[in-house]
Amino acid sequence: MTFPTPLPGKPTPAHPAGKSPMQIAQELADAAMAASEDGIRAAMEVSQRAVDAAAEAARRADEAAEQAVQRAAEANAR
C-alpha cells in the first residue's frame, strides 16, 4: 500500500508549515536580507544627517571666527 504524496503547500507531519525545510530556509534568508538592507539604509540616513549637522556646525564656527576677527580688527583700529 502506498500513500499519496501531499500537494505542495499543504501541512504534513513532516512539514507542518506546508513548506519544505529548504523553502523555509530561503524565506528566512530573504527576510534577513531585507532586514539587513533596511538597517543599512537607516544607518546611511543617520550618517548623512550627522554629516549635514557637522557641516552646519563648521559653517557656524567659521562665521563666528570671522566675526571675532572683525571685532578684533575694529578694537585695534580704535
N, CA, C, O and CB atoms as a CASP TS submission, in Angstrom:
PFRMAT TS
TARGET T0000
AUTHOR 0000-0000-0000
METHOD Language model
MODEL 1
PARENT N/A
ATOM      1  N   MET     1       0.846  -1.173   0.000  1.00  0.00           N
ATOM      2  CA  MET     1       0.000   0.000   0.000  1.00  0.00           C
ATOM      3  C   MET     1       0.892   1.237   0.000  1.00  0.00           C
ATOM      4  O   MET     1       1.824   1.332   0.799  1.00  0.00           O
ATOM      5  CB  MET     1      -0.963  -0.003   1.219  1.00  0.00           C
ATOM      6  N   THR     2       0.611   2.179  -0.889  1.00  0.00           N
ATOM      7  CA  THR     2       1.370   3.429  -0.932  1.00  0.00           C
ATOM      8  C   THR     2       0.457   4.567  -0.492  1.00  0.00           C
ATOM      9  O   THR     2      -0.764   4.525  -0.640  1.00  0.00           O
ATOM     10  CB  THR     2       1.946   3.695  -2.364  1.00  0.00           C
ATOM     11  N   PHE     3       1.106   5.575   0.050  1.00  0.00           N
ATOM     12  CA  PHE     3       0.351   6.745   0.492  1.00  0.00           C
ATOM     13  C   PHE     3       0.481   7.837  -0.556  1.00  0.00           C
ATOM     14  O   PHE     3       1.534   7.974  -1.180  1.00  0.00           O
ATOM     15  CB  PHE     3       0.849   7.246   1.879  1.00  0.00           C
ATOM     16  N   PRO     4      -0.544   8.595  -0.753  1.00  0.00           N
ATOM     17  CA  PRO     4      -0.449   9.665  -1.751  1.00  0.00           C
ATOM     18  C   PRO     4       0.541  10.735  -1.303  1.00  0.00           C
ATOM     19  O   PRO     4       0.668  11.035  -0.116  1.00  0.00           O
ATOM     20  CB  PRO     4      -1.832  10.295  -2.001  1.00  0.00           C
ATOM     21  N   THR     5       1.222  11.287  -2.261  1.00  0.00           N
ATOM     22  CA  THR     5       2.161  12.373  -1.967  1.00  0.00           C
ATOM     23  C   THR     5       1.353  13.639  -1.723  1.00  0.00           C
ATOM     24  O   THR     5       0.499  13.991  -2.537  1.00  0.00           O
ATOM     25  CB  THR     5       3.195  12.579  -3.137  1.00  0.00           C
ATOM     26  N   PRO     6       1.609  14.328  -0.611  1.00  0.00           N
ATOM     27  CA  PRO     6       0.825  15.535  -0.344  1.00  0.00           C
ATOM     28  C   PRO     6       1.136  16.629  -1.368  1.00  0.00           C
ATOM     29  O   PRO     6       2.254  16.727  -1.874  1.00  0.00           O
ATOM     30  CB  PRO     6       1.102  16.050   1.080  1.00  0.00           C
ATOM     31  N   LEU     7       0.153  17.424  -1.654  1.00  0.00           N
ATOM     32  CA  LEU     7       0.332  18.538  -2.575  1.00  0.00           C
ATOM     33  C   LEU     7       1.199  19.605  -1.897  1.00  0.00           C
ATOM     34  O   LEU     7       1.159  19.754  -0.676  1.00  0.00           O
ATOM     35  CB  LEU     7      -1.047  19.130  -3.012  1.00  0.00           C
ATOM     36  N   PRO     8       1.980  20.345  -2.688  1.00  0.00           N
ATOM     37  CA  PRO     8       2.798  21.395  -2.094  1.00  0.00           C
ATOM     38  C   PRO     8       1.924  22.430  -1.394  1.00  0.00           C
ATOM     39  O   PRO     8       0.832  22.755  -1.858  1.00  0.00           O
ATOM     40  CB  PRO     8       3.665  22.067  -3.162  1.00  0.00           C
ATOM     41  N   GLY     9       2.414  22.931  -0.290  1.00  0.00           N
ATOM     42  CA  GLY     9       1.680  23.942   0.446  1.00  0.00           C
ATOM     43  C   GLY     9       0.694  23.405   1.457  1.00  0.00           C
ATOM     44  O   GLY     9       0.115  24.170   2.229  1.00  0.00           O
ATOM     45  N   LYS    10       0.496  22.102   1.463  1.00  0.00           N
ATOM     46  CA  LYS    10      -0.414  21.513   2.452  1.00  0.00           C
ATOM     47  C   LYS    10       0.412  21.013   3.631  1.00  0.00           C
ATOM     48  O   LYS    10       1.430  20.351   3.432  1.00  0.00           O
ATOM     49  CB  LYS    10      -1.259  20.348   1.828  1.00  0.00           C
ATOM     50  N   PRO    11      -0.010  21.319   4.852  1.00  0.00           N
ATOM     51  CA  PRO    11       0.732  20.850   6.019  1.00  0.00           C
ATOM     52  C   PRO    11       0.731  19.322   6.121  1.00  0.00           C
ATOM     53  O   PRO    11      -0.274  18.661   5.861  1.00  0.00           O
ATOM     54  CB  PRO    11       0.143  21.454   7.288  1.00  0.00           C
ATOM     55  N   THR    12       1.867  18.796   6.500  1.00  0.00           N
ATOM     56  CA  THR    12       2.009  17.364   6.762  1.00  0.00           C
ATOM     57  C   THR    12       2.758  17.238   8.072  1.00  0.00           C
ATOM     58  O   THR    12       3.347  18.213   8.537  1.00  0.00           O
ATOM     59  CB  THR    12       2.758  16.612   5.588  1.00  0.00           C
ATOM     60  N   PRO    13       2.749  16.057   8.680  1.00  0.00           N
ATOM     61  CA  PRO    13       3.528  15.906   9.922  1.00  0.00           C
ATOM     62  C   PRO    13       5.016  16.213   9.724  1.00  0.00           C
ATOM     63  O   PRO    13       5.661  16.742  10.630  1.00  0.00           O
ATOM     64  CB  PRO    13       3.371  14.487  10.464  1.00  0.00           C
ATOM     65  N   ALA    14       5.563  15.889   8.554  1.00  0.00           N
ATOM     66  CA  ALA    14       6.977  16.153   8.311  1.00  0.00           C
ATOM     67  C   ALA    14       7.236  17.628   8.024  1.00  0.00           C
ATOM     68  O   ALA    14       8.320  18.135   8.313  1.00  0.00           O
ATOM     69  CB  ALA    14       7.475  15.305   7.152  1.00  0.00           C
ATOM     70  N   HIS    15       6.259  18.312   7.462  1.00  0.00           N
ATOM     71  CA  HIS    15       6.389  19.724   7.103  1.00  0.00           C
ATOM     72  C   HIS    15       5.157  20.471   7.595  1.00  0.00           C
ATOM     73  O   HIS    15       4.267  20.780   6.802  1.00  0.00           O
ATOM     74  CB  HIS    15       6.567  19.901   5.562  1.00  0.00           C
ATOM     75  N   PRO    16       5.088  20.771   8.904  1.00  0.00           N
ATOM     76  CA  PRO    16       3.881  21.358   9.474  1.00  0.00           C
ATOM     77  C   PRO    16       3.486  22.696   8.857  1.00  0.00           C
ATOM     78  O   PRO    16       2.306  23.044   8.876  1.00  0.00           O
ATOM     79  CB  PRO    16       4.064  21.533  10.937  1.00  0.00           C
ATOM     80  N   ALA    17       4.420  23.445   8.318  1.00  0.00           N
ATOM     81  CA  ALA    17       4.074  24.734   7.717  1.00  0.00           C
ATOM     82  C   ALA    17       3.643  24.564   6.272  1.00  0.00           C
ATOM     83  O   ALA    17       3.288  25.543   5.616  1.00  0.00           O
ATOM     84  CB  ALA    17       5.255  25.700   7.800  1.00  0.00           C
ATOM     85  N   GLY    18       3.668  23.349   5.767  1.00  0.00           N
ATOM     86  CA  GLY    18       3.320  23.115   4.376  1.00  0.00           C
ATOM     87  C   GLY    18       4.446  23.482   3.435  1.00  0.00           C
ATOM     88  O   GLY    18       4.238  23.599   2.227  1.00  0.00           O
ATOM     89  N   LYS    19       5.648  23.666   3.981  1.00  0.00           N
ATOM     90  CA  LYS    19       6.812  24.045   3.177  1.00  0.00           C
ATOM     91  C   LYS    19       7.971  23.132   3.529  1.00  0.00           C
ATOM     92  O   LYS    19       8.078  22.625   4.646  1.00  0.00           O
ATOM     93  CB  LYS    19       7.197  25.537   3.405  1.00  0.00           C
ATOM     94  N   SER    20       8.820  22.942   2.560  1.00  0.00           N
ATOM     95  CA  SER    20       9.999  22.116   2.817  1.00  0.00           C
ATOM     96  C   SER    20      10.987  22.922   3.651  1.00  0.00           C
ATOM     97  O   SER    20      10.918  24.151   3.677  1.00  0.00           O
ATOM     98  CB  SER    20      10.656  21.636   1.484  1.00  0.00           C
ATOM     99  N   PRO    21      11.901  22.245   4.328  1.00  0.00           N
ATOM    100  CA  PRO    21      12.921  22.969   5.092  1.00  0.00           C
ATOM    101  C   PRO    21      13.709  23.943   4.207  1.00  0.00           C
ATOM    102  O   PRO    21      14.109  25.009   4.677  1.00  0.00           O
ATOM    103  CB  PRO    21      13.882  21.977   5.759  1.00  0.00           C
ATOM    104  N   MET    22      13.938  23.596   2.944  1.00  0.00           N
ATOM    105  CA  MET    22      14.666  24.484   2.038  1.00  0.00           C
ATOM    106  C   MET    22      13.852  25.746   1.758  1.00  0.00           C
ATOM    107  O   MET    22      14.406  26.843   1.704  1.00  0.00           O
ATOM    108  CB  MET    22      14.999  23.758   0.718  1.00  0.00           C
ATOM    109  N   GLN    23      12.532  25.593   1.579  1.00  0.00           N
ATOM    110  CA  GLN    23      11.690  26.766   1.357  1.00  0.00           C
ATOM    111  C   GLN    23      11.686  27.675   2.579  1.00  0.00           C
ATOM    112  O   GLN    23      11.767  28.897   2.453  1.00  0.00           O
ATOM    113  CB  GLN    23      10.260  26.341   1.014  1.00  0.00           C
ATOM    114  N   ILE    24      11.594  27.080   3.750  1.00  0.00           N
ATOM    115  CA  ILE    24      11.610  27.855   4.985  1.00  0.00           C
ATOM    116  C   ILE    24      12.945  28.566   5.138  1.00  0.00           C
ATOM    117  O   ILE    24      12.984  29.745   5.490  1.00  0.00           O
ATOM    118  CB  ILE    24      11.339  26.952   6.201  1.00  0.00           C
ATOM    119  N   ALA    25      14.033  27.866   4.877  1.00  0.00           N
ATOM    120  CA  ALA    25      15.362  28.466   4.972  1.00  0.00           C
ATOM    121  C   ALA    25      15.503  29.621   3.988  1.00  0.00           C
ATOM    122  O   ALA    25      16.076  30.655   4.329  1.00  0.00           O
ATOM    123  CB  ALA    25      16.449  27.413   4.714  1.00  0.00           C
ATOM    124  N   GLN    26      14.991  29.460   2.778  1.00  0.00           N
ATOM    125  CA  GLN    26      15.069  30.534   1.783  1.00  0.00           C
ATOM    126  C   GLN    26      14.264  31.743   2.225  1.00  0.00           C
ATOM    127  O   GLN    26      14.715  32.879   2.077  1.00  0.00           O
ATOM    128  CB  GLN    26      14.570  30.043   0.421  1.00  0.00           C
ATOM    129  N   GLU    27      13.078  31.508   2.767  1.00  0.00           N
ATOM    130  CA  GLU    27      12.258  32.620   3.244  1.00  0.00           C
ATOM    131  C   GLU    27      12.934  33.345   4.396  1.00  0.00           C
ATOM    132  O   GLU    27      12.889  34.573   4.469  1.00  0.00           O
ATOM    133  CB  GLU    27      10.880  32.122   3.677  1.00  0.00           C
ATOM    134  N   LEU    28      13.556  32.602   5.288  1.00  0.00           N
ATOM    135  CA  LEU    28      14.279  33.229   6.399  1.00  0.00           C
ATOM    136  C   LEU    28      15.475  34.032   5.884  1.00  0.00           C
ATOM    137  O   LEU    28      15.744  35.135   6.361  1.00  0.00           O
ATOM    138  CB  LEU    28      14.752  32.160   7.409  1.00  0.00           C
ATOM    139  N   ALA    29      16.181  33.476   4.917  1.00  0.00           N
ATOM    140  CA  ALA    29      17.324  34.192   4.331  1.00  0.00           C
ATOM    141  C   ALA    29      16.855  35.465   3.639  1.00  0.00           C
ATOM    142  O   ALA    29      17.492  36.511   3.764  1.00  0.00           O
ATOM    143  CB  ALA    29      18.081  33.289   3.328  1.00  0.00           C
ATOM    144  N   ASP    30      15.747  35.383   2.909  1.00  0.00           N
ATOM    145  CA  ASP    30      15.205  36.563   2.237  1.00  0.00           C
ATOM    146  C   ASP    30      14.805  37.637   3.250  1.00  0.00           C
ATOM    147  O   ASP    30      15.070  38.822   3.048  1.00  0.00           O
ATOM    148  CB  ASP    30      13.997  36.176   1.372  1.00  0.00           C
ATOM    149  N   ALA    31      14.168  37.212   4.331  1.00  0.00           N
ATOM    150  CA  ALA    31      13.758  38.161   5.369  1.00  0.00           C
ATOM    151  C   ALA    31      14.976  38.802   6.030  1.00  0.00           C
ATOM    152  O   ALA    31      14.973  39.997   6.324  1.00  0.00           O
ATOM    153  CB  ALA    31      12.888  37.459   6.427  1.00  0.00           C
ATOM    154  N   ALA    32      16.012  38.005   6.260  1.00  0.00           N
ATOM    155  CA  ALA    32      17.234  38.548   6.864  1.00  0.00           C
ATOM    156  C   ALA    32      17.890  39.569   5.945  1.00  0.00           C
ATOM    157  O   ALA    32      18.367  40.607   6.404  1.00  0.00           O
ATOM    158  CB  ALA    32      18.223  37.420   7.185  1.00  0.00           C
ATOM    159  N   MET    33      17.914  39.279   4.658  1.00  0.00           N
ATOM    160  CA  MET    33      18.499  40.219   3.694  1.00  0.00           C
ATOM    161  C   MET    33      17.702  41.523   3.664  1.00  0.00           C
ATOM    162  O   MET    33      18.281  42.609   3.645  1.00  0.00           O
ATOM    163  CB  MET    33      18.546  39.590   2.282  1.00  0.00           C
ATOM    164  N   ALA    34      16.390  41.415   3.660  1.00  0.00           N
ATOM    165  CA  ALA    34      15.546  42.615   3.641  1.00  0.00           C
ATOM    166  C   ALA    34      15.772  43.440   4.904  1.00  0.00           C
ATOM    167  O   ALA    34      15.875  44.665   4.836  1.00  0.00           O
ATOM    168  CB  ALA    34      14.052  42.232   3.511  1.00  0.00           C
ATOM    169  N   ALA    35      15.849  42.778   6.050  1.00  0.00           N
ATOM    170  CA  ALA    35      16.094  43.490   7.305  1.00  0.00           C
ATOM    171  C   ALA    35      17.472  44.136   7.295  1.00  0.00           C
ATOM    172  O   ALA    35      17.641  45.261   7.766  1.00  0.00           O
ATOM    173  CB  ALA    35      15.966  42.536   8.504  1.00  0.00           C
ATOM    174  N   SER    36      18.450  43.426   6.759  1.00  0.00           N
ATOM    175  CA  SER    36      19.805  43.967   6.679  1.00  0.00           C
ATOM    176  C   SER    36      19.836  45.193   5.777  1.00  0.00           C
ATOM    177  O   SER    36      20.460  46.198   6.116  1.00  0.00           O
ATOM    178  CB  SER    36      20.786  42.900   6.164  1.00  0.00           C
ATOM    179  N   GLU    37      19.171  45.117   4.635  1.00  0.00           N
ATOM    180  CA  GLU    37      19.126  46.260   3.721  1.00  0.00           C
ATOM    181  C   GLU    37      18.431  47.450   4.370  1.00  0.00           C
ATOM    182  O   GLU    37      18.863  48.590   4.199  1.00  0.00           O
ATOM    183  CB  GLU    37      18.411  45.879   2.420  1.00  0.00           C
ATOM    184  N   ASP    38      17.353  47.192   5.114  1.00  0.00           N
ATOM    185  CA  ASP    38      16.656  48.273   5.820  1.00  0.00           C
ATOM    186  C   ASP    38      17.575  48.898   6.861  1.00  0.00           C
ATOM    187  O   ASP    38      17.605  50.118   7.020  1.00  0.00           O
ATOM    188  CB  ASP    38      15.363  47.749   6.490  1.00  0.00           C
ATOM    189  N   GLY    39      18.319  48.062   7.565  1.00  0.00           N
ATOM    190  CA  GLY    39      19.256  48.562   8.570  1.00  0.00           C
ATOM    191  C   GLY    39      20.355  49.402   7.951  1.00  0.00           C
ATOM    192  O   GLY    39      20.723  50.448   8.486  1.00  0.00           O
ATOM    193  N   ILE    40      20.875  48.950   6.835  1.00  0.00           N
ATOM    194  CA  ILE    40      21.925  49.702   6.142  1.00  0.00           C
ATOM    195  C   ILE    40      21.376  51.041   5.665  1.00  0.00           C
ATOM    196  O   ILE    40      22.033  52.073   5.807  1.00  0.00           O
ATOM    197  CB  ILE    40      22.487  48.890   4.945  1.00  0.00           C
ATOM    198  N   ARG    41      20.182  51.024   5.105  1.00  0.00           N
ATOM    199  CA  ARG    41      19.556  52.260   4.619  1.00  0.00           C
ATOM    200  C   ARG    41      19.352  53.246   5.775  1.00  0.00           C
ATOM    201  O   ARG    41      19.635  54.436   5.639  1.00  0.00           O
ATOM    202  CB  ARG    41      18.197  51.948   3.931  1.00  0.00           C
ATOM    203  N   ALA    42      18.861  52.744   6.910  1.00  0.00           N
ATOM    204  CA  ALA    42      18.638  53.610   8.072  1.00  0.00           C
ATOM    205  C   ALA    42      19.967  54.173   8.589  1.00  0.00           C
ATOM    206  O   ALA    42      20.049  55.347   8.950  1.00  0.00           O
ATOM    207  CB  ALA    42      17.915  52.831   9.196  1.00  0.00           C
ATOM    208  N   ALA    43      20.993  53.339   8.620  1.00  0.00           N
ATOM    209  CA  ALA    43      22.308  53.803   9.077  1.00  0.00           C
ATOM    210  C   ALA    43      22.871  54.865   8.144  1.00  0.00           C
ATOM    211  O   ALA    43      23.490  55.828   8.597  1.00  0.00           O
ATOM    212  CB  ALA    43      23.287  52.628   9.179  1.00  0.00           C
ATOM    213  N   MET    44      22.659  54.694   6.856  1.00  0.00           N
ATOM    214  CA  MET    44      23.134  55.689   5.898  1.00  0.00           C
ATOM    215  C   MET    44      22.411  57.021   6.087  1.00  0.00           C
ATOM    216  O   MET    44      23.023  58.083   5.972  1.00  0.00           O
ATOM    217  CB  MET    44      22.942  55.182   4.464  1.00  0.00           C
ATOM    218  N   GLU    45      21.111  56.967   6.377  1.00  0.00           N
ATOM    219  CA  GLU    45      20.355  58.201   6.617  1.00  0.00           C
ATOM    220  C   GLU    45      20.865  58.912   7.863  1.00  0.00           C
ATOM    221  O   GLU    45      21.040  60.130   7.860  1.00  0.00           O
ATOM    222  CB  GLU    45      18.853  57.897   6.760  1.00  0.00           C
ATOM    223  N   VAL    46      21.103  58.154   8.924  1.00  0.00           N
ATOM    224  CA  VAL    46      21.618  58.745  10.162  1.00  0.00           C
ATOM    225  C   VAL    46      23.008  59.335   9.917  1.00  0.00           C
ATOM    226  O   VAL    46      23.319  60.429  10.387  1.00  0.00           O
ATOM    227  CB  VAL    46      21.670  57.687  11.299  1.00  0.00           C
ATOM    228  N   SER    47      23.825  58.608   9.187  1.00  0.00           N
ATOM    229  CA  SER    47      25.160  59.094   8.867  1.00  0.00           C
ATOM    230  C   SER    47      25.090  60.384   8.058  1.00  0.00           C
ATOM    231  O   SER    47      25.852  61.315   8.320  1.00  0.00           O
ATOM    232  CB  SER    47      25.946  58.029   8.099  1.00  0.00           C
ATOM    233  N   GLN    48      24.198  60.455   7.089  1.00  0.00           N
ATOM    234  CA  GLN    48      24.057  61.672   6.281  1.00  0.00           C
ATOM    235  C   GLN    48      23.610  62.845   7.141  1.00  0.00           C
ATOM    236  O   GLN    48      24.097  63.963   6.973  1.00  0.00           O
ATOM    237  CB  GLN    48      23.058  61.449   5.136  1.00  0.00           C
ATOM    238  N   ARG    49      22.678  62.592   8.066  1.00  0.00           N
ATOM    239  CA  ARG    49      22.243  63.664   8.965  1.00  0.00           C
ATOM    240  C   ARG    49      23.396  64.152   9.827  1.00  0.00           C
ATOM    241  O   ARG    49      23.514  65.350  10.085  1.00  0.00           O
ATOM    242  CB  ARG    49      21.090  63.185   9.855  1.00  0.00           C
ATOM    243  N   ALA    50      24.250  63.232  10.277  1.00  0.00           N
ATOM    244  CA  ALA    50      25.407  63.616  11.083  1.00  0.00           C
ATOM    245  C   ALA    50      26.387  64.448  10.260  1.00  0.00           C
ATOM    246  O   ALA    50      26.933  65.434  10.755  1.00  0.00           O
ATOM    247  CB  ALA    50      26.109  62.369  11.645  1.00  0.00           C
ATOM    248  N   VAL    51      26.611  64.058   9.014  1.00  0.00           N
ATOM    249  CA  VAL    51      27.495  64.827   8.128  1.00  0.00           C
ATOM    250  C   VAL    51      26.913  66.223   7.908  1.00  0.00           C
ATOM    251  O   VAL    51      27.640  67.216   7.960  1.00  0.00           O
ATOM    252  CB  VAL    51      27.689  64.096   6.764  1.00  0.00           C
ATOM    253  N   ASP    52      25.610  66.300   7.664  1.00  0.00           N
ATOM    254  CA  ASP    52      24.962  67.599   7.458  1.00  0.00           C
ATOM    255  C   ASP    52      25.084  68.470   8.705  1.00  0.00           C
ATOM    256  O   ASP    52      25.373  69.662   8.605  1.00  0.00           O
ATOM    257  CB  ASP    52      23.480  67.409   7.089  1.00  0.00           C
ATOM    258  N   ALA    53      24.865  67.880   9.876  1.00  0.00           N
ATOM    259  CA  ALA    53      24.970  68.641  11.126  1.00  0.00           C
ATOM    260  C   ALA    53      26.404  69.114  11.348  1.00  0.00           C
ATOM    261  O   ALA    53      26.618  70.239  11.800  1.00  0.00           O
ATOM    262  CB  ALA    53      24.500  67.787  12.323  1.00  0.00           C
ATOM    263  N   ALA    54      27.368  68.288  11.043  1.00  0.00           N
ATOM    264  CA  ALA    54      28.772  68.683  11.198  1.00  0.00           C
ATOM    265  C   ALA    54      29.123  69.813  10.234  1.00  0.00           C
ATOM    266  O   ALA    54      29.843  70.741  10.601  1.00  0.00           O
ATOM    267  CB  ALA    54      29.702  67.477  10.962  1.00  0.00           C
ATOM    268  N   ALA    55      28.620  69.738   9.011  1.00  0.00           N
ATOM    269  CA  ALA    55      28.879  70.808   8.043  1.00  0.00           C
ATOM    270  C   ALA    55      28.256  72.122   8.515  1.00  0.00           C
ATOM    271  O   ALA    55      28.867  73.183   8.387  1.00  0.00           O
ATOM    272  CB  ALA    55      28.327  70.427   6.651  1.00  0.00           C
ATOM    273  N   GLU    56      27.057  72.051   9.055  1.00  0.00           N
ATOM    274  CA  GLU    56      26.409  73.256   9.580  1.00  0.00           C
ATOM    275  C   GLU    56      27.190  73.809  10.768  1.00  0.00           C
ATOM    276  O   GLU    56      27.361  75.024  10.874  1.00  0.00           O
ATOM    277  CB  GLU    56      24.955  72.954   9.992  1.00  0.00           C
ATOM    278  N   ALA    57      27.659  72.958  11.648  1.00  0.00           N
ATOM    279  CA  ALA    57      28.453  73.409  12.796  1.00  0.00           C
ATOM    280  C   ALA    57      29.751  74.068  12.331  1.00  0.00           C
ATOM    281  O   ALA    57      30.163  75.088  12.884  1.00  0.00           O
ATOM    282  CB  ALA    57      28.765  72.226  13.736  1.00  0.00           C
ATOM    283  N   ALA    58      30.385  73.498  11.332  1.00  0.00           N
ATOM    284  CA  ALA    58      31.621  74.087  10.801  1.00  0.00           C
ATOM    285  C   ALA    58      31.332  75.442  10.164  1.00  0.00           C
ATOM    286  O   ALA    58      32.114  76.380  10.316  1.00  0.00           O
ATOM    287  CB  ALA    58      32.279  73.140   9.770  1.00  0.00           C
ATOM    288  N   ARG    59      30.212  75.548   9.452  1.00  0.00           N
ATOM    289  CA  ARG    59      29.843  76.831   8.844  1.00  0.00           C
ATOM    290  C   ARG    59      29.621  77.895   9.916  1.00  0.00           C
ATOM    291  O   ARG    59      30.086  79.027   9.785  1.00  0.00           O
ATOM    292  CB  ARG    59      28.574  76.676   7.981  1.00  0.00           C
ATOM    293  N   ARG    60      28.908  77.520  10.975  1.00  0.00           N
ATOM    294  CA  ARG    60      28.658  78.470  12.066  1.00  0.00           C
ATOM    295  C   ARG    60      29.958  78.846  12.772  1.00  0.00           C
ATOM    296  O   ARG    60      30.148  80.003  13.147  1.00  0.00           O
ATOM    297  CB  ARG    60      27.661  77.876  13.078  1.00  0.00           C
ATOM    298  N   ALA    61      30.841  77.887  12.952  1.00  0.00           N
ATOM    299  CA  ALA    61      32.121  78.176  13.588  1.00  0.00           C
ATOM    300  C   ALA    61      32.936  79.133  12.728  1.00  0.00           C
ATOM    301  O   ALA    61      33.584  80.038  13.253  1.00  0.00           O
ATOM    302  CB  ALA    61      32.908  76.878  13.837  1.00  0.00           C
ATOM    303  N   ASP    62      32.910  78.942  11.415  1.00  0.00           N
ATOM    304  CA  ASP    62      33.612  79.861  10.512  1.00  0.00           C
ATOM    305  C   ASP    62      33.039  81.268  10.610  1.00  0.00           C
ATOM    306  O   ASP    62      33.787  82.245  10.644  1.00  0.00           O
ATOM    307  CB  ASP    62      33.527  79.360   9.064  1.00  0.00           C
ATOM    308  N   GLU    63      31.713  81.372  10.656  1.00  0.00           N
ATOM    309  CA  GLU    63      31.079  82.683  10.793  1.00  0.00           C
ATOM    310  C   GLU    63      31.479  83.348  12.103  1.00  0.00           C
ATOM    311  O   GLU    63      31.799  84.536  12.134  1.00  0.00           O
ATOM    312  CB  GLU    63      29.556  82.553  10.714  1.00  0.00           C
ATOM    313  N   ALA    64      31.459  82.572  13.184  1.00  0.00           N
ATOM    314  CA  ALA    64      31.825  83.115  14.492  1.00  0.00           C
ATOM    315  C   ALA    64      33.286  83.564  14.501  1.00  0.00           C
ATOM    316  O   ALA    64      33.608  84.609  15.066  1.00  0.00           O
ATOM    317  CB  ALA    64      31.583  82.069  15.597  1.00  0.00           C
ATOM    318  N   ALA    65      34.155  82.795  13.888  1.00  0.00           N
ATOM    319  CA  ALA    65      35.570  83.163  13.830  1.00  0.00           C
ATOM    320  C   ALA    65      35.755  84.433  13.006  1.00  0.00           C
ATOM    321  O   ALA    65      36.545  85.308  13.362  1.00  0.00           O
ATOM    322  CB  ALA    65      36.408  82.011  13.235  1.00  0.00           C
ATOM    323  N   GLU    66      35.022  84.523  11.907  1.00  0.00           N
ATOM    324  CA  GLU    66      35.118  85.718  11.064  1.00  0.00           C
ATOM    325  C   GLU    66      34.640  86.955  11.822  1.00  0.00           C
ATOM    326  O   GLU    66      35.249  88.021  11.725  1.00  0.00           O
ATOM    327  CB  GLU    66      34.296  85.534   9.773  1.00  0.00           C
ATOM    328  N   GLN    67      33.551  86.812  12.574  1.00  0.00           N
ATOM    329  CA  GLN    67      33.048  87.934  13.378  1.00  0.00           C
ATOM    330  C   GLN    67      34.050  88.312  14.465  1.00  0.00           C
ATOM    331  O   GLN    67      34.237  89.494  14.752  1.00  0.00           O
ATOM    332  CB  GLN    67      31.688  87.580  14.013  1.00  0.00           C
ATOM    333  N   ALA    68      34.688  87.325  15.063  1.00  0.00           N
ATOM    334  CA  ALA    68      35.678  87.603  16.097  1.00  0.00           C
ATOM    335  C   ALA    68      36.872  88.366  15.515  1.00  0.00           C
ATOM    336  O   ALA    68      37.384  89.298  16.136  1.00  0.00           O
ATOM    337  CB  ALA    68      36.150  86.295  16.751  1.00  0.00           C
ATOM    338  N   VAL    69      37.303  87.967  14.335  1.00  0.00           N
ATOM    339  CA  VAL    69      38.405  88.662  13.670  1.00  0.00           C
ATOM    340  C   VAL    69      38.006  90.109  13.358  1.00  0.00           C
ATOM    341  O   VAL    69      38.799  91.031  13.549  1.00  0.00           O
ATOM    342  CB  VAL    69      38.813  87.919  12.370  1.00  0.00           C
ATOM    343  N   GLN    70      36.768  90.303  12.876  1.00  0.00           N
ATOM    344  CA  GLN    70      36.302  91.659  12.564  1.00  0.00           C
ATOM    345  C   GLN    70      36.248  92.518  13.821  1.00  0.00           C
ATOM    346  O   GLN    70      36.651  93.681  13.807  1.00  0.00           O
ATOM    347  CB  GLN    70      34.916  91.614  11.898  1.00  0.00           C
ATOM    348  N   ARG    71      35.746  91.934  14.911  1.00  0.00           N
ATOM    349  CA  ARG    71      35.662  92.687  16.176  1.00  0.00           C
ATOM    350  C   ARG    71      37.067  93.041  16.674  1.00  0.00           C
ATOM    351  O   ARG    71      37.307  94.149  17.156  1.00  0.00           O
ATOM    352  CB  ARG    71      34.897  91.862  17.260  1.00  0.00           C
ATOM    353  N   ALA    72      37.973  92.099  16.551  1.00  0.00           N
ATOM    354  CA  ALA    72      39.346  92.365  16.990  1.00  0.00           C
ATOM    355  C   ALA    72      39.982  93.451  16.134  1.00  0.00           C
ATOM    356  O   ALA    72      40.702  94.310  16.644  1.00  0.00           O
ATOM    357  CB  ALA    72      40.193  91.082  16.930  1.00  0.00           C
ATOM    358  N   ALA    73      39.715  93.413  14.839  1.00  0.00           N
ATOM    359  CA  ALA    73      40.266  94.438  13.944  1.00  0.00           C
ATOM    360  C   ALA    73      39.664  95.799  14.281  1.00  0.00           C
ATOM    361  O   ALA    73      40.379  96.802  14.284  1.00  0.00           O
ATOM    362  CB  ALA    73      39.992  94.079  12.457  1.00  0.00           C
ATOM    363  N   GLU    74      38.369  95.852  14.566  1.00  0.00           N
ATOM    364  CA  GLU    74      37.713  97.102  14.941  1.00  0.00           C
ATOM    365  C   GLU    74      38.261  97.622  16.267  1.00  0.00           C
ATOM    366  O   GLU    74      38.473  98.824  16.428  1.00  0.00           O
ATOM    367  CB  GLU    74      36.193  96.904  15.035  1.00  0.00           C
ATOM    368  N   ALA    75      38.487  96.719  17.211  1.00  0.00           N
ATOM    369  CA  ALA    75      39.011  97.131  18.533  1.00  0.00           C
ATOM    370  C   ALA    75      40.437  97.682  18.387  1.00  0.00           C
ATOM    371  O   ALA    75      40.798  98.636  19.076  1.00  0.00           O
ATOM    372  CB  ALA    75      38.997  95.924  19.537  1.00  0.00           C
ATOM    373  N   ASN    76      41.233  97.108  17.517  1.00  0.00           N
ATOM    374  CA  ASN    76      42.597  97.583  17.306  1.00  0.00           C
ATOM    375  C   ASN    76      42.618  98.917  16.574  1.00  0.00           C
ATOM    376  O   ASN    76      43.548  99.705  16.742  1.00  0.00           O
ATOM    377  CB  ASN    76      43.400  96.553  16.528  1.00  0.00           C
ATOM    378  N   ALA    77      41.601  99.172  15.765  1.00  0.00           N
ATOM    379  CA  ALA    77      41.532 100.409  15.000  1.00  0.00           C
ATOM    380  C   ALA    77      41.154 101.593  15.868  1.00  0.00           C
ATOM    381  O   ALA    77      41.394 102.736  15.478  1.00  0.00           O
ATOM    382  CB  ALA    77      40.543 100.269  13.870  1.00  0.00           C
ATOM    383  N   ARG    78      40.581 101.361  17.011  1.00  0.00           N
ATOM    384  CA  ARG    78      40.139 102.441  17.885  1.00  0.00           C
ATOM    385  C   ARG    78      41.241 103.001  18.693  1.00  0.00           C
ATOM    386  O   ARG    78      41.023 103.922  19.481  1.00  0.00           O
ATOM    387  CB  ARG    78      39.068 101.983  18.782  1.00  0.00           C
TER
END
